[in-house]
Amino acid sequence: MDVFIKGISLQADDATVHDHIRNILHQPPLSEYWTRGYPMNFALIIHRYKNRRSRRRWREVTTGILTIPDVRLIFTESNRSNLDPHDIMTLLETPYRDPEMLRERVRLEKALGETVPITTLQFGWLDRDQVFSPEWVRNYGTDDPASVAFLESRRAIAIQEKAKFIIGRYTPRQVVVRFGSVESLSHSRAGDPYVAILFTLHSPPMFEEQEKTDPTARDDIFGPDEEEKWTRCSSLHDLSNEHTRLAPFVSLAFMITFNTQRDREAVIAMCRAAHLPKPQPLLARPSYREHFTALLLSQLEDFISSFTWPIAFQLSALLYDLTISARELYQLREEISALVNRRQNNPYLVAEMIVEFGEQLRLLDYRNPGHSVPQPESNLFLSYHANVTPTSIIPRGPYPDQSNRVLRRYHANNDSFIRVNFSDEARLEFRFERGIDGEKFVRDRVGTLLKNGISVAGRRFDFLGYSNSALKEHAVWFVTPFIDAEGRHVTADIVRAGLGNFDQVIRCPARYGARMSQAFTSTNTSITIEAEEILQIPDIEQVFGQRRVIFTDGIGCCSRQTMDDIKDALEASRTKKKKKSRRGTFSAVQVRLAGNKGVLSVDYRMTDNTILVRDSMNKFIFEATSLDVEIADVFDHPKPMYLNRPLIMILETLGVPIPVFEQLQRSLIRTINAAAQSTEGVVKLLADYGLGTAFHVPSVLTSLSKRGLASIPHDDEFMHRAVNYSENDVLRSLKHKARIRVPDSWTLVGVADIHGYLREGEIFVCILDSSGRKRYLDGSVLVTRSPAIHPGDVQMAQAIGRPPPDSPFTHEDLPNCVVFPLLGTRSLPQSLGGGDLDGDLYNIVQYQGLFPPQTDQPAEYPPTELHQLPEGSQCTIDHVADFVVDFINNDRLGQISMTNLIIADNSDEMSRDERCLRLAALHSVAVDFQKSGKPAKLTGMPRKPPQKPDWSLGEIVHSSDDVYESQRALGVLFRNVELPDTKRPPKPQHKELSLLQDEISVKITGEVEAIIPVDVAPQLLDETILPLFHTFSRHLARICTSYTIGRQPLTEEECWAGTIVAKSSQQGRRADMQARMREQCSILSTMMRAALSGEDKEDTAEEWLTRAWAAWVTSRKLEDRFGAKLYGWIALGSIFDALKRIQEREQE
């Protein structure tokens, strides 16, 4: 209601009155009548006017009389009846805004509000002597002025060119630099006639323009109307295309010059107000050094393309990754040519040497080429990558990568394939501010390359296809034409033609691409079977009216013998040395088999080699006489179950109290605190959260603990930092994702009860842990899956416990699977957010504190309509390219999920709010987009409230007046967590400590010395161990520079833990990079351990131990060298494996 306020003092300003009202409404007793989780909001309007009696100043709402210091406010009820419902709803749904934050924003906008003219904009190269070389210069004057402005709303600096009418176009342009991308600032000294500021950046700026045809529309100002959209460009377009040519090389440093010192000081003042890095004086005047002239780039391109692909690729990588300039690289052409001539029979070795020594190429010692690169396992290959950004195409790699059907078919030509990732600068996903036409930019930049091909190191590559998982990361495969092992000319069209018959989906580009993607899915080969051994059988289904329920959607079966043969084949491809399998028994695998996709589970009744695939598994026709059973995943151990934000919001909606989540959180924090106290605590932390796995850290620490290492050595700075980074990783995911491990709960693959034993609402679960102990779940369990968004995505079921004597599970208990029944009006998997049995994972919760007092009915949505071409049309690869562009532009899954959570946080009904239910339906469409081609239409989508809960801010927090403290579970959990300090340490000082006198060496020396001499032979060091270390260090450095956020490489401590410490505005993107980093570290670690074990030799365990011990000694001698710490951890793991092998042999 409205309230008129009388008696406001003449001396009281608006803010004072506002503060008095706030103090009254936000304190008892009035605050007790407000039941929402945030302070009551109110609107305040002060009218200042004169009437016949006296000055009157204010009108607002209440009944009765309230008193504040020295002033008595009289409130009388308004007689206005036409209250605006929108105003009332806004006040109800939006928390209160502190006026001080509003005043701070006004002050900041005022401080950044000046527009300053500039005389030149210069992009260039910052040399190692800190001299800036301007390679591209644009001068501005009276007729074509430009200015620099600070855009507080975008948190960016903009160099804006006044629009000019040229050849029928009116094209305003601007260069936009985000505050967060500024690395350093340097300015000319006072009194220097050269008045300038130099910016160096972590990532290139954004180039934006608009195009009009009206030359008089706004010819007296800088830039266009704010309501009109800007278009993102790859460069500043001009008639000569000079900047387009130079942008890939000179976008990380630019200088702006001014007419006056006053203009320079104004920009420096705004830099300070924006909290940019502290400006420093310029060390030297700019000097044009011709690093990237047109002639030089042309000559260098011809020079690079004259070499074989591995060498040309690495030389291009040096140039486009900005390791050295074009001039520096061209000056090394004689040394490069000499090196190639010396090693002309081994171009891959030359390529590795270029990677290792970089810009110090002329200093290479050709006589010591280093240790040869360990060959990856049979299911791996060396993958070339290229990262396409708005300004450049950057070659990277090659990296050992998981193989797929296509690459195995053309294994002799793997270097003709390249994985291309499309991203914004700094390797983040494309993200465009409001007012920027990002869709047009993606169409122009990505679509053009997909349809016309890309050029890398002198080779032209054509778009080939993608895997479904890679497309989510905006990555696809390209291929260059080649001659295969049989002498045939192979192109992208020929590769695709050999993938199968896709006539069933030939009118739907998205589904056509998805079907082809099966051939690009990362898989391991296992057994080979004859085509006649694959039998297609119908699904088990029921029809209820117009609704068809498939209970076996995506799952087939095989015999126990066939599953064991698959296990043996996987082990054989993994290692030739180990006699004992490290894989546990498993009863389900995810497969790609000809045109079939899904899961195979064991049917104890089958005894032959036949594999039964169901109709729902068949995606396309693939004809061959013999077929590989390709394994995409093996379900050989139970995975832990973690809470997350959407699931917590749903459980709170269903009645689970907040203290339950807090109790689980406190338990986790106690575990983290215990990690600093003992070695066992560190092991538990790492094992519970999957950290340190690449270098087998939990296993190595367990072995050290058994040998008396009770805690992390106090003087081991590396381990303390690594543990600190591990703690930060867990706490960060706890704070920003609410990721909490739940006891007595697991994440398991779903399979079908093909015997029909289970009743509706029942499940069967057998947990088999690493020790071989079985646990049969009995009683009530909560079942869900990710992503969960609808309140009905959480259901209860009854686990039947130990198999009764008459049940089929006594013959095959399907360990580490959840078995679902074949009864009911809906299948239980399908009720959980549309799940199926083709590899979906389900959360099984026995922790009773999370059991909700009630559950909601599952959501049910109609099938998503396919986007299809007109009748009679057929998809081409260009249609698939259009879909890839459409997917990048319209993948809104994360946006829908976050909006749903924020609305639920604001609503009394939480996830049951009608707007949340509408978003859940839209989420279902967005999930299917990758296969249907129909994006979720955001038109009419419920909008986020104007104020956000504090837990939604993310890691890179800026001061904001539109944030409130959420009182929901997510807000409480968010504020309960404080992150540790993870500042990168200074370079450690070398400690004077006798070799092998550190605590770890002392613990293991005696045990090793009892078996082999501990004095390492010099020949072994020189010929094997030292070259192996150099190889390891080189590959590790490549990983650390490839998977970092920004340009600062990862540290060894980050690789040890398997985390990326740097903050990011895109946590999902960092998680993807973190996963890739862990994968690459794991592959590298495996290859090094294989080399130390002598896997391809008939060496004894003692010889294995000798090499491993020598590697440990080397790591201690070279402890200040990059890579030595992690090389030591690999050596420790090999020492313990060799000792175990010797012990097992003696016990036989």
C-alpha positions, -999 to +999 in steps of 0.1 A: +000+000+000+010+037-003+018+058+028+021+095+029+048+108+052+046+142+069+070+163+089+103+157+071+130+181+083+141+208+058+177+198+065+172+160+057+184+149+022+170+120+003+197+095+015+191+105+052+154+099+049+160+066+031+184+054+058+159+062+086+131+043+068+155+014+062+165+012+099+128+010+109+117-016+083+147-039+087+146-041+125+120-057+149+092-055+152+084-047+116+111-070+102+094-099+120+064-097+096+087-102+066+092-139+061+114-139+030+151-147+032+163-112+023+156-077+036+123-061+027+126-039-003+107-005-006+104+023-030+109+058-019+099+090-037+103+124-021+082+153-034+096+188-028+071+215-034+054+246-018+018+249-010-002+277+007+007+265+042+043+254+042+069+232+025+059+196+022+083+168+015+074+133+013+047+106+007+050+068+016+031+040+034+021+026+068-005+032+095+001+049+128+031+070+139+068+061+139+095+081+155+132+086+145+158+107+162+147+143+166+120+140+140+085+126+143+071+111+111+034+109+108+021+081+085-014+082+072-030+057+048-031+067+012-065+071-004-050+061-039-069+030-050-052+023-084-019+008-071+003-006-099+003-045-096+037-045-113+052-022-087+038-044-059+051-076-075+086-060-081+088-051-044+077-086-033+102-104-055+133-082-053+154-078-023+163-044-008+192-025-024+216-006-001+217+031-013+254+032-005+261+007-032+240+028-056+260+059-046+292+040-052+281+031-087+272+067-094+307+078-082+324+051-103+304+061-134+313+097-128+350+088-124+350+068-156+327+092-175+352+113-194+359+107-231+395+116-240+407+122-276+438+103-289+461+110-318+472+075-328+464+038-321+494+015-325+493-023-323+527-040-321+553-064-306+569-060-271+605-072-275+624-090-248+643-057-241+609-041-233+610-019-264+576-016-281+577-020-319+546-005-335+538-028-365+504-012-373+496+025-368+464+045-374+466+083-371+437+104-361+431+141-367+404+167-370+387+151-399+388+115-385+390+117-347+391+089-322+388+088-284+392+065-255+363+058-231+357+035-202+325+014-204+317+006-168+286-014-178+309-037-199+339-033-175+360-025-205+381+002-222+369+013-257+390+030-283+362+045-305+367+058-340+343+084-353+322+069-380+330+080-415+310+076-447+331+056-471+320+040-503+283+040-494+288+027-458+286+045-425+307+022-403+315+032-366+343+010-352+357+004-317+384-017-300+372-031-267+396-043-240+381-060-209+395-047-176+404-083-167+426-088-198+450-059-190+483-073-179+503-041-175+503-004-181+533+018-190+532+056-197+556+082-210+573+103-184+561+138-174+577+163-197+584+138-225+570+153-257+560+118-268+527+115-247+516+078-247+503+049-227+513+013-235+489-016-227+500-052-226+472-078-225+466-114-214+443-119-244+435-099-276+409-072-275+375-073-293+371-055-326+336-043-332+318-023-359+284-013-372+273-007-407+248+019-418+239+036-450+228+070-436+258+093-435+240+119-415+224+097-388+248+105-360+278+122-376+286+145-347+294+119-320+316+089-315+299+056-322+263+046-329+231+045-310+235+022-280+203+004-289+218-008-321+239-040-321+276-041-327+291-068-348+322-086-336+351-088-362+384-105-364+402-073-370+398-036-377+387-037-414+402-011-437+407-008-474+442-023-473+433-052-450+466-045-433+453-050-398+435-082-409+469-096-418+487-084-387+460-090-360+470-127-352+505-114-342+502-079-327+471-079-306+486-084-272+503-050-270+490-016-281+499+021-275+477+051-276+491+086-279+477+120-269+480+156-278+485+168-242+498+155-209+464+164-194+447+139-217+472+112-207+467+119-170+429+117-174+432+082-189+456+071-161+432+084-135+404+064-150+427+033-151+432+037-114+394+041-108+388+009-127+414-009-105+436-018-135+473-027-128+494+001-114+509+023-142+547+022-146+570+045-165+580+034-200+615+020-200+622+030-236+608+049-265+589+029-292+610+017-322+597+001-354+617-031-358+598-046-388+588-079-370+558-086-393+562-069-427+541-082-456+572-093-475+586-110-444+554-129-437+551-141-473+587-153-473+583-170-440+551-188-452+569-202-482+598-212-460+576-231-435+555-248-461+587-262-477+591-287-448+573-319-440+541-316-420+555-323-385+582-296-388+560-271-406+534-275-379+558-268-351+573-238-368+538-224-373+531-231-337+561-210-327+549-181-348+511-182-341+515-189-304+536-157-302+567-175-289+589-155-313+582-129-340+583-135-377+616-116-380+632-137-353+620-170-368+631-160-403+665-151-390+668-187-378+661-202-413+697-213-419+700-231-385+666-247-391+675-259-426+708-273-413+690-292-385+665-306-409+693-318-432+712-335-404+680-353-393+662-357-426+654-393-419+635-384-387+613-353-391+594-361-359+626-358-339+633-324-355+598-313-346+603-324-310+636-304-309+618-273-321+592-277-294+618-282-267+641-253-275+616-227-290+632-193-297+666-206-286+667-228-317+701-216-328+716-229-295+705-266-301+732-292-296+726-314-326+749-341-313+726-349-283+690-351-297+676-365-264+657-396-256+632-408-282+596-402-274+579-432-258+553-446-281+517-443-269+496-473-263+479-490-292+446-471-285+463-437-285+477-416-313+495-383-316+468-357-322+475-323-339+453-295-327+445-259-338+427-233-318+406-208-338+401-175-320+386-143-333+420-130-343+441-161-351+445-198-358+470-212-334+486-247-340+491-268-308+504-302-301+507-330-311+493-346-279+488-383-272+450-387-275+424-414-274+419-430-308+386-436-326+372-457-355+382-433-382+418-428-370+423-465-365+412-471-400+437-446-414+464-452-387+492-446-412+479-412-420+470-398-385+490-367-392+465-358-419+438-352-393+436-322-370+412-314-341+400-278-344+386-259-314+366-227-318+369-203-288+371-167-278+405-153-267+420-168-236+406-202-247+371-194-232+338-201-249+323-174-271+305-149-249+290-117-262+277-088-242+243-073-248+243-051-278+268-072-297+257-093-327+276-124-317+256-147-339+267-129-370+303-131-359+301-168-353+285-173-387+312-153-404+342-167-385+333-203-377+308-209-406+333-197-432+361-219-420+338-249-418+326-245-453+358-232-470+384-251-449+414-238-429+451-234-437+476-246-411+513-246-417+508-245-455+482-274-456+446-269-464+421-289-442+384-296-448+357-301-422+351-338-416+329-343-386+327-343-348+320-365-317+290-355-295+313-348-265+337-327-286+309-306-301+299-295-266+334-281-263+330-265-298+356-288-312+354-307-346+377-327-369+392-315-401+413-336-426+436-328-455+436-350-486+461-379-484+472-411-501+463-441-478+483-473-472+467-489-503+476-460-526+441-445-528+435-407-528+414-400-497+393-368-491+369-358-464+340-369-486+356-404-491+362-407-453+325-399-446+313-422-473+330-451-455+313-445-422+280-461-430+245-457-446+227-427-430+196-427-453+173-429-422+184-395-410+195-378-442+170-349-440+180-339-404+214-322-403+217-325-365+209-362-365+230-369-395+260-353-377+251-372-345+250-405-363+284-398-379+298-388-346+298-424-334+328-430-356+346-401-339+338-411-303+370-419-284+371-457-279+394-486-272+393-517-294+387-550-277+376-582-294+367-588-331+336-607-340+320-619-372+291-600-385+268-631-382+275-632-344+256-599-340+218-606-336+193-578-335+163-584-312+133-563-304+130-541-273+109-550-243+081-524-243+045-517-234+019-495-249-004-474-228-029-456-250-009-433-273+022-437-252+049-463-259+072-472-230+106-488-238+122-506-208+154-517-227+162-484-244+199-487-254+209-519-238+219-553-252+236-584-237+263-609-241+277-640-223+300-639-193+327-654-214+324-626-240+326-600-213+357-616-199+373-617-234+366-580-237+383-575-203+414-595-214+416-576-247+415-543-230+443-554-205+464-567-234+462-534-252+470-515-220+502-533-210+523-562-220+542-564-188+518-568-159+507-603-152+479-594-129+450-574-141+442-542-123+407-540-136+380-554-113+353-578-126+327-560-146+294-569-161+286-539-183+304-519-209+294-490-232+301-500-268+301-488-304+296-518-326+291-512-364+260-489-365+249-498-329+254-477-298+246-485-262+255-508-233+261-545-231+254-563-199+259-600-190+231-625-195+241-656-175+220-678-198+241-671-228+271-693-235+283-686-270+300-655-286+268-640-299+261-604-290+225-593-288+217-557-298+182-543-295+164-522-321+168-491-300+206-495-302+208-494-340+215-459-354+226-466-389+236-494-413+272-505-414+282-535-434+314-555-429+324-592-426+341-587-392+337-560-367+356-546-337+338-543-304+348-507-295+346-498-259+337-462-249+335-469-211+339-497-187+319-499-155+344-517-133+341-498-101+314-478-082+318-440-086+311-417-056+280-396-055+281-359-051+255-333-044+253-303-067+233-270-068+203-282-088+198-313-067+201-294-035+175-269-046+151-298-055+157-316-023+151-284-003+119-279-023+108-314-014+113-307+023+149-317+032+160-292+059+191-270+055+210-284+085+212-318+067+233-302+039+253-282+065+262-314+084+275-330+052+295-299+044+310-297+079+321-334+076+339-325+043+356-295+058+368-316+087+383-340+061+401-311+044+414-299+077+426-334+086+446-335+053+471-310+067+477-332+097+486-366+083+495-385+052+464-407+056+443-375+056+458-364+023+452-398+008+415-397+019+410-362+005+426-370-029+409-404-032+374-390-023+376-362-049+396-379-077+427-357-073+463-367-080+453-397-101+475-389-131+507-394-111+492-421-088+496-398-058+472-416-035+488-449-041+523-435-037+514-417-004+498-449+009+530-468+003+550-440+020+526-441+049+531-478+053+568-471+055+564-446+083+557-413+067+531-401+091+527-366+077+539-343+049+576-334+056+576-299+071+605-288+048+589-301+016+575-269+001+564-286-031+542-311-013+527-285+010+518-263-020+504-292-039+482-302-010+471-266-006+461-266-043+442-298-037+423-283-008+415-253-028+401-274-056+377-292-032+367-260-014+362-241-046+339-267-060+322-268-026+317-231-025+308-225-061+291-257-071+280-271-037+298-303-046+296-325-015+303-362-014+274-382+001+282-412+023+265-445+016+258-433-019+271-442-054+269-433-091+262-464-112+253-473-148+217-483-154+209-518-168+176-537-174+162-566-155+159-587-187+147-617-166+116-598-154+122-606-118+119-572-102+085-557-094+075-521-101+094-497-078+121-522-070+158-521-080+188-544-074+222-530-066+255-549-058+285-527-049+319-544-055+347-523-040+384-525-048+391-550-021+366-575-036+340-570-009+304-571-020+276-551-005+239-556-015+217-525-010+186-532+010+156-510+018+146-475+007+169-456-016+167-423-034+173-424-071+181-395-094+204-385-122+222-354-135+211-330-148+181-327-124+159-296-128+123-307-122+111-316-087+100-350-101+136-358-111+141-373-077+122-405-068+123-432-041+127-470-048+131-502-029+164-521-031+158-559-027+190-566-009+209-599-011+196-620-041+170-645-030+178-681-039+153-681-068+164-649-084+185-646-115+209-624-096+223-654-078+238-664-111+250-630-121+248-601-096+259-574-121+283-556-098+284-518-098+252-515-119+217-504-109+192-529-123+158-514-132+125-533-135+105-539-167+072-530-151+052-498-146+033-472-167+067-455-171+102-468-170+120-455-139+150-443-159+128-423-183+110-407-153+143-393-141+148-364-165+143-386-196+171-411-188+177-443-207+201-473-206+226-465-233+252-454-207+234-430-185+246-429-149+222-428-119+227-416-083+217-442-057+215-426-022+212-446+010+220-416+033+186-412+050+191-376+059+185-367+022+153-387+019+126-361+012+093-364+032+075-364-002+082-367-039+066-351-069+053-367-101+079-370-128+078-345-156+065-358-190+073-339-222+064-346-258+093-357-281+112-328-295+103-321-331+132-326-355+145-298-377+144-313-412+151-302-447+122-301-472+109-334-485+132-348-511+162-329-499+194-346-485+219-333-460+253-322-472+283-315-451+275-278-455+241-284-437+261-300-409+284-270-408+253-247-405+241-268-376+275-266-358+273-228-361+237-229-349+247-251-319+275-227-309+251-197-311+221-214-294+234-238-268+216-223-238+215-252-214+236-234-188+217-202-191+183-220-186+196-240-156+210-209-139+178-189-145+158-218-130+179-218-098+178-180-093+140-179-097+137-209-073+159-191-048+136-160-050+103-179-049+083-192-019+075-223-040+111-228-050+115-254-078+077-258-079+073-222-091+053-222-123+082-203-140+107-230-129+084-257-143+083-238-177+121-236-176+123-273-169+103-280-201+126-257-220+156-274-205+144-307-220+143-292-254+178-277-249+191-312-239+178-327-272+191-298-293+223-316-303+203-345-318+171-327-329+185-295-344+157-276-327+171-250-302+153-240-271+134-208-280+142-181-254+114-159-265+090-157-236+114-175-213+109-164-177+135-138-169+159-137-139+148-114-111+166-081-112+186-091-081+208-122-079+216-144-049+251-142-036+260-178-045+255-171-082+282-144-084+310-168-096+347-165-088+355-132-104+334-110-082+328-073-090+311-049-066+274-049-074+242-034-059+220-061-074+231-090-051+214-102-019+223-128+007+204-159-001+188-177+029+183-209+010+205-239+014+228-228-015+234-194+001+241-208+036+265-234+021+282-207-001+289-184+028+302-212+051+333-217+029+364-196+029+390-204+002+427-208+010+454-184-003+468-199-035+492-172-045+519-186-067+550-190-047+584-173-055+610-195-070+623-217-042+658-212-030+682-241-033+687-258+000+720-272+010+710-307+018+730-338+012+717-360-016+691-386-005+690-372+031+654-359+027+628-377+047+613-397+018+647-410+006+656-420+041+623-440+044+629-461+012+667-463+008+672-493+031+645-514+015+659-507-020+695-513-009+686-547+004+678-558-032+700-537-056+731-514-052+720-478-046+750-463-064+737-455-099+759-464-128+769-433-149+761-451-182+726-458-171+721-421-162+736-408-195+719-433-219+685-438-203+675-418-172+686-383-180+673-384-217+640-398-203+638-369-179+644-343-206+617-359-227+593-359-197+601-322-189+595-312-225+562-329-227+551-316-193+560-281-203+538-285-234+509-296-212+514-267-188+513-241-215+485-257-234+459-260-207+464-228-187+440-199-184+458-169-197+494-170-207+511-181-174+519-218-175+506-242-150+528-253-122+540-288-113+519-286-082+488-280-102+496-311-124+504-331-093+469-324-079+451-323-113+437-288-108+439-253-124+442-228-096+435-196-117+400-181-113+378-180-143+345-165-154+337-197-172+340-225-146+327-251-170+353-242-196+380-245-169+366-279-159+369-291-195+405-278-197+413-294-163+399-327-175+421-326-206+451-316-186+445-346-163+441-369-193+473-357-209+493-359-176+479-395-171+491-405-206+525-390-201+528-406-167+518-440-181+544-437-209+572-428-184+563-456-161+563-480-190+597-468-200+611-473-165+596-508-162+611-519-195+576-530-207+588-540-241+618-560-228+621-592-209+637-574-180+637-587-144+619-568-116+654-560-102+663-542-135+630-524-133+638-513-097+673-502-108+660-478-134+632-465-111+658-459-083+681-441-108+651-419-118+645-410-082+681-401-076+681-380-108+650-361-096+667-353-063+699-341-081+679-319-105+652-308-080+654-271-091+648-281-128+612-279-141+596-313-141+620-329-116+594-330-088+569-349-108+596-371-124+604-381-088+568-390-081+567-412-112+600-428-100+585-434-065+555-452-080+577-473-101+599-482-071+569-494-051+555-513-081+589-531-087+592-539-050+557-553-050+565-575-081+596-588-063+575-596-032+548-614-052+574-634-070+590-645-038+556-656-024+547-677-054 
